[in-house]
Amino acid sequence: MFNRLVDLIQSMLDGPRASGAFVLRIAMASPWALRIEDHAPLALVAVVRGDLVVTFDDGETTTAGAGDVVLIRGPEPYVVADRADRDITAVVDADGECHTLTGEPLDGHMSLGVRTWGNAADVDSGDAVMLLATYTMSGEVGDAVTQALSRVTVIAQDDDPLRRLFAAELGRDAPGQGAILDRLADLLLVTGLRSWLSQPHHTAPRWLVAPSDPVVAHAMRLLHNNIDRAWTVASLAREVGLSRATLARRFTEAVGEAPMRHLTRRRLSVAADLVAGTDRTLDSIAAEVGYSGAFALSAAFTRERGVSPSAHRRAG
């Protein structure tokens, strides 16, 4: 079950997304409260020490403690603090700059070393220590994952060696460090999503979760990982060892949509990200997502979305 689940999550996250995730180790001494106004679509907070409360402007609060991984869905602003009623210590804005409520810069005053920041004297003396990674991915593939989450999702990870490795790497300043931190942040995110999706009360749509039907899960992996292939229900059925009718019925029951409809939506989501986020030609994008050429992709894109790829690119 977990292997199928990871494959499906990873196939979603492997689509075009922003690299260079903003990563930081934060060490805070009580009392403290950070107002986050960076508008990031997704933030991951791994709590190393202490407790914290996440509060949105409408008053919704969520608590977390040491060992938890917290996924916060943006772009709404929120406050992370040791208590919900604390005065604001610092504001983090959309440019990643830190300042007081009145706009006085704080970055220099609260620097504690390489990628480490806070009001504590040092990391060892912080009442709360957190590892932060914010994702700026805004494409449809990434949105498919983030929109499945609640505003705040708390996942108990206990003594996670991956979190310890992430903390150690945050303190280093070496060539290629950004790429290493990106991948470690991705791993924390994927393992966190895996844990969340394995819980019975998650709110993710059926198409994002690996179906309990192993044959359907296999079929979904084949479609997600090979969207450039000229799939038909018949060819997919042969791959998984079912008849066309049986596969179509079981797939629709488990996923909530027919196999080819699911493939079309997946193809066009990836295409939309590539069109908006790159300057590649429509022919090259079409080849990557399984269409015979720019005309075929443009026709499908316009039919499904009511706008042409070129208009989508201009709007992006």
C-alpha positions as CSV (number, residue, x, y, z in Angstrom):
1,M,0.0,0.0,0.0
2,F,2.7,2.5,1.0
3,N,4.8,1.9,-2.1
4,R,1.8,2.5,-4.4
5,L,0.9,5.6,-2.4
6,V,4.4,7.1,-2.7
7,D,4.5,6.4,-6.4
8,L,1.3,8.3,-7.0
9,I,2.3,11.3,-4.8
10,Q,5.7,11.5,-6.4
11,S,4.2,11.4,-9.8
12,M,2.2,14.5,-8.9
13,L,5.2,16.3,-7.4
14,D,7.5,15.4,-10.3
15,G,5.6,17.8,-12.5
16,P,7.1,21.3,-13.2
17,R,7.5,23.1,-9.9
18,A,9.7,25.9,-8.6
19,S,13.1,24.9,-7.5
20,G,15.1,26.8,-4.9
21,A,12.6,26.3,-2.1
22,F,13.2,28.8,0.7
23,V,14.7,26.9,3.7
24,L,15.6,28.1,7.1
25,R,16.2,26.9,10.6
26,I,14.4,29.1,13.2
27,A,15.4,29.2,16.9
28,M,13.0,31.2,19.1
29,A,13.1,32.2,22.8
30,S,9.7,32.7,24.5
31,P,7.7,34.8,24.2
32,W,7.6,34.9,20.4
33,A,5.2,35.2,17.5
34,L,6.0,35.3,13.7
35,R,3.5,36.7,11.3
36,I,3.9,35.0,7.9
37,E,2.8,37.1,4.9
38,D,4.9,35.5,2.2
39,H,1.9,34.2,0.2
40,A,3.7,30.9,-0.5
41,P,1.3,28.1,-1.7
42,L,2.7,25.6,0.8
43,A,5.0,25.7,3.8
44,L,6.5,22.8,5.6
45,V,7.5,23.2,9.3
46,A,9.3,20.4,11.0
47,V,9.2,21.0,14.8
48,V,12.5,20.0,16.4
49,R,12.0,21.4,19.9
50,G,9.1,23.0,21.8
51,D,5.5,23.7,20.9
52,L,3.8,26.1,18.5
53,V,0.4,27.4,17.6
54,V,-0.6,28.3,14.0
55,T,-3.3,31.0,13.9
56,F,-5.1,32.3,10.9
57,D,-6.7,35.8,10.8
58,D,-10.2,34.3,11.2
59,G,-9.2,32.8,14.5
60,E,-8.7,29.2,13.5
61,T,-5.8,27.7,15.5
62,T,-3.8,24.5,15.3
63,T,-1.2,23.2,17.8
64,A,1.9,21.1,17.1
65,G,4.9,19.9,19.1
66,A,8.3,18.4,18.8
67,G,8.4,15.5,16.3
68,D,5.5,16.9,14.2
69,V,5.6,18.0,10.6
70,V,3.2,20.8,9.9
71,L,2.0,21.5,6.3
72,I,0.4,24.9,5.9
73,R,-1.5,25.7,2.8
74,G,-1.2,29.3,1.6
75,P,-1.5,32.0,0.4
76,E,-3.4,33.3,3.4
77,P,-1.2,35.0,6.1
78,Y,-1.0,33.3,9.4
79,V,0.9,33.6,12.7
80,V,3.2,30.9,14.2
81,A,3.8,31.5,17.9
82,D,4.4,29.7,21.2
83,R,1.0,30.9,22.3
84,A,-2.0,32.1,20.3
85,D,-2.3,35.4,22.2
86,R,1.3,36.6,21.8
87,D,2.3,40.0,20.5
88,I,4.0,39.8,17.1
89,T,7.8,39.5,17.3
90,A,8.5,39.7,13.5
91,V,6.7,39.8,10.2
92,V,8.0,37.8,7.1
93,D,6.8,39.5,3.9
94,A,6.3,38.3,0.3
95,D,10.0,39.1,-0.5
96,G,11.3,36.9,2.3
97,E,12.3,40.0,4.3
98,C,11.8,40.1,8.1
99,H,10.8,43.3,9.9
100,T,8.8,44.6,12.9
101,L,5.1,45.5,12.6
102,T,6.3,49.1,12.0
103,G,8.6,48.1,9.1
104,E,12.0,48.2,10.9
105,P,14.3,45.5,9.4
106,L,15.2,42.5,11.6
107,D,17.2,40.2,9.3
108,G,20.6,41.4,10.6
109,H,19.6,41.5,14.2
110,M,18.2,37.9,14.3
111,S,20.8,36.1,12.1
112,L,22.2,33.1,13.9
113,G,24.5,31.8,11.2
114,V,24.1,29.9,7.9
115,R,20.4,29.6,7.1
116,T,19.6,30.0,10.8
117,W,17.5,32.8,12.2
118,G,15.7,33.7,15.4
119,N,15.6,35.7,18.6
120,A,17.3,33.1,20.7
121,A,21.0,33.5,21.6
122,D,21.8,30.4,19.6
123,V,20.1,27.2,18.4
124,D,20.9,25.2,21.5
125,S,19.2,27.8,23.8
126,G,16.0,28.2,21.7
127,D,12.8,27.2,23.5
128,A,11.4,26.3,20.0
129,V,13.5,25.1,17.1
130,M,11.8,24.6,13.7
131,L,13.0,23.7,10.2
132,L,11.1,25.7,7.5
133,A,10.7,25.0,3.8
134,T,8.4,27.2,1.7
135,Y,7.3,26.1,-1.7
136,T,6.6,28.7,-4.4
137,M,5.2,26.2,-6.9
138,S,2.0,27.6,-8.4
139,G,1.4,25.2,-11.3
140,E,-1.6,22.9,-11.6
141,V,0.3,19.8,-10.8
142,G,1.5,21.2,-7.5
143,D,-1.9,22.8,-6.8
144,A,-3.4,19.3,-7.2
145,V,-1.5,18.3,-4.1
146,T,-1.8,21.4,-2.0
147,Q,-5.5,21.9,-2.6
148,A,-6.1,18.4,-1.2
149,L,-4.8,19.5,2.1
150,S,-6.6,21.3,4.9
151,R,-5.2,24.8,5.8
152,V,-3.0,23.2,8.4
153,T,-2.1,19.5,8.5
154,V,-0.2,18.1,11.5
155,I,1.7,14.8,11.0
156,A,3.4,13.1,13.8
157,Q,6.8,11.9,12.6
158,D,8.5,11.2,15.9
159,D,12.3,10.8,15.7
160,D,12.7,11.1,12.0
161,P,16.4,10.7,10.8
162,L,15.4,12.6,7.6
163,R,14.6,15.7,9.7
164,R,17.9,15.4,11.5
165,L,19.8,15.2,8.2
166,F,17.8,18.3,7.0
167,A,18.8,20.2,10.1
168,A,22.5,19.3,9.7
169,E,22.5,20.3,6.0
170,L,20.8,23.6,6.8
171,G,23.9,24.7,8.8
172,R,26.4,24.0,6.0
173,D,27.5,26.4,3.3
174,A,28.9,24.3,0.4
175,P,28.7,24.1,-3.4
176,G,25.4,22.6,-4.5
177,Q,23.8,23.0,-1.1
178,G,20.7,24.6,-2.6
179,A,20.0,21.5,-4.7
180,I,20.6,19.2,-1.7
181,L,18.2,21.2,0.5
182,D,15.6,21.2,-2.3
183,R,15.7,17.4,-2.4
184,L,15.6,16.9,1.3
185,A,12.7,19.3,1.6
186,D,10.9,17.3,-1.1
187,L,11.6,14.1,0.8
188,L,10.2,15.6,4.0
189,L,7.1,16.7,2.1
190,V,6.6,13.4,0.3
191,T,7.0,11.3,3.5
192,G,4.7,13.7,5.3
193,L,2.0,13.4,2.6
194,R,2.4,9.7,2.7
195,S,1.8,9.6,6.4
196,W,-1.2,11.9,6.1
197,L,-2.8,9.9,3.2
198,S,-2.4,6.6,5.1
199,Q,-4.7,8.0,7.8
200,P,-8.4,7.1,7.5
201,H,-9.7,10.7,8.1
202,H,-7.7,12.4,5.3
203,T,-9.7,14.6,2.9
204,A,-7.8,14.0,-0.3
205,P,-9.8,13.2,-3.5
206,R,-9.9,9.6,-4.6
207,W,-7.8,10.2,-7.7
208,L,-4.8,11.4,-5.5
209,V,-4.9,8.4,-3.2
210,A,-3.6,5.0,-4.2
211,P,-6.7,2.9,-4.6
212,S,-7.1,-0.2,-2.5
213,D,-7.5,-2.1,-5.7
214,P,-3.9,-3.0,-6.6
215,V,-4.6,-3.4,-10.3
216,V,-6.1,0.1,-10.5
217,A,-3.2,1.4,-8.6
218,H,-0.9,-0.2,-11.1
219,A,-2.9,1.3,-14.0
220,M,-2.7,4.8,-12.4
221,R,1.1,4.5,-12.1
222,L,1.4,3.5,-15.7
223,L,-0.6,6.5,-16.8
224,H,1.1,9.0,-14.6
225,N,4.6,7.8,-15.3
226,N,4.1,7.4,-19.1
227,I,1.8,10.1,-20.2
228,D,3.6,10.4,-23.6
229,R,2.5,6.9,-24.6
230,A,-0.4,6.5,-27.0
231,W,-2.7,4.8,-24.4
232,T,-6.0,3.2,-25.1
233,V,-8.2,1.4,-22.6
234,A,-7.3,-1.8,-24.5
235,S,-3.5,-1.3,-24.2
236,L,-3.8,-0.3,-20.6
237,A,-5.9,-3.3,-19.9
238,R,-3.3,-5.6,-21.5
239,E,-0.6,-4.1,-19.3
240,V,-2.5,-4.9,-16.1
241,G,-4.0,-8.2,-17.2
242,L,-7.7,-7.3,-17.3
243,S,-10.4,-7.0,-20.0
244,R,-11.2,-3.5,-21.2
245,A,-14.7,-3.6,-19.6
246,T,-13.4,-4.9,-16.3
247,L,-10.6,-2.3,-16.1
248,A,-12.9,0.6,-17.1
249,R,-15.4,-0.4,-14.4
250,R,-12.9,-1.0,-11.6
251,F,-10.9,2.1,-12.5
252,T,-14.0,4.3,-12.5
253,E,-15.3,2.9,-9.2
254,A,-11.9,3.4,-7.5
255,V,-10.8,6.7,-8.9
256,G,-14.1,8.5,-9.7
257,E,-13.4,8.9,-13.5
258,A,-12.7,6.7,-16.5
259,P,-9.1,5.8,-17.4
260,M,-8.8,8.0,-20.5
261,R,-10.6,10.9,-18.9
262,H,-8.1,10.7,-16.0
263,L,-5.2,10.6,-18.5
264,T,-6.5,13.6,-20.4
265,R,-6.8,15.7,-17.3
266,R,-3.3,14.6,-16.2
267,R,-1.8,15.4,-19.6
268,L,-3.4,18.8,-19.8
269,S,-2.4,19.8,-16.3
270,V,1.2,19.0,-17.0
271,A,0.9,20.8,-20.4
272,A,-0.6,23.9,-18.7
273,D,2.4,24.1,-16.3
274,L,4.9,23.7,-19.2
275,V,3.1,26.3,-21.3
276,A,2.9,28.9,-18.5
277,G,6.3,28.1,-16.9
278,T,8.6,27.7,-19.9
279,D,9.2,29.1,-23.4
280,R,9.2,25.6,-25.0
281,T,7.4,25.2,-28.3
282,L,4.0,23.6,-28.4
283,D,5.4,20.8,-30.5
284,S,7.9,19.8,-27.9
285,I,5.3,20.0,-25.1
286,A,2.9,18.0,-27.1
287,A,5.5,15.2,-27.6
288,E,6.1,15.1,-23.8
289,V,2.5,14.8,-22.8
290,G,1.3,12.4,-25.4
291,Y,-0.2,14.5,-28.3
292,S,0.9,14.1,-31.9
293,G,1.7,17.7,-32.4
294,A,1.0,21.3,-31.5
295,F,-2.4,21.3,-33.4
296,A,-3.7,18.3,-31.5
297,L,-2.6,19.6,-28.2
298,S,-4.0,23.1,-28.9
299,A,-7.4,21.6,-29.9
300,A,-7.6,19.4,-26.8
301,F,-6.4,22.2,-24.5
302,T,-8.9,24.7,-26.0
303,R,-11.8,22.2,-25.9
304,E,-11.2,21.3,-22.2
305,R,-10.3,24.7,-20.8
306,G,-12.0,27.2,-23.1
307,V,-8.7,29.0,-23.8
308,S,-5.9,28.3,-26.2
309,P,-2.3,27.4,-25.0
310,S,-1.0,30.7,-26.3
311,A,-3.6,32.6,-24.4
312,H,-2.8,30.6,-21.3
313,R,0.9,31.4,-21.7
314,R,0.2,35.1,-22.0
315,A,-2.0,35.0,-18.9
316,G,0.7,33.2,-17.0
